[in-house]
């Protein structure tokens, strides 16, 4: 439902009303009580996107996605040469002797 601007031609009182498009224009001024309200032709309202970032999260460029992938691969830590790899570490655990009680 749009917001309409009204001005009274008798007293000059200006106001905004939130009303349906199918509703008849108001005529009685709330300030002076006379039938002098005229609906003004306005610029219209802008579109408001509410949320955490409509454009930023939904319509990123291809360059952004490729840079994001490049950053993800660069930020992974390099494998340590002196550290055992995962399969070798599992094999070492299996070969360790169990304590006999």
N, C-alpha and C positions, 0 to 999 in steps of 0.2 A: 504494500500500500504506500502510495507516495505522500510526500509532505507538500502542501500548497501554501504559498504566501498570499496573504490578504492585506489590503489597505482600505481604511474607511475614508470615503471621499468627503465626509462631513467633519470629522475630528482629526483625521490624519493618523489614527491609531494603526500600527502595523502588527501583524501576528502571523504565526505559522500554525497550520492545522494538519494533522495526520488523519487522512480520510481515504475511503475507497474511491477508485476511479469512477465507479458507477453512481456514486453518491452525488446529489445535486449540490451546486456551490452554495456556501453560506451567504446570507444577506444581512443578518442582524449583527451590528457591532456590539461586542461585549463591553466596550468602554462607554459609549454614549447611548446605546440602545436603539439607534436609528437604523433604518434599512439602507445602509450605504456601503457595505463591504463589496469590494471588487477583487476578484482573483487576479493575481499578477502572473504574467508569463515569465517563468523562471528559466534558469540555465539547466535545471535538472540536477540530479545528484550523481556523484561519482560512485563507481563500484568499489566496495570495500572488501578486501580479502582478509578474513580473520584466521588466525592460526599461527603455527610456528614457522611459516615461510612458504607460502603457496608456490611462488616461482622458484625459489631456491631449492626446494626439495623435489619438485615435480618435473621441472623442465631444465635440467642441467645440460650443458653442451657436451659434445663428444670429447672435446679437449679436457674438460673437467674430469670426466670418467677415466680417460687414459692417464692423466696426471695422478689421480687417486690410486690407480693400480700400481703406477711406478713408485709412489711413496710407500705403499704397502710392502712391496718387495724389497725396497731399500731399508726399511725399518726392522726387518727380521734380523736377529742376531746371527752372525756367522758361526759355523760349527767349529768347535774347539778341537784342535788336532790332538791334544793330549787327553781329551775326555773320551771315554769309551762310547761307542755308538750304542744305540738302543738294543739292537739284536745281540751285540757282544755282551752288554750288561746283563741281559736275561740269561745268556748262556753261562756267564760267570756265577750267577745265583744258583743255577741248576747244578753246577759242578761242585759247589761248596759242600764240604763234608758236614753231616749232621752230627750234633752232639749226642753221645751215647750216655745215657744215665743209668 
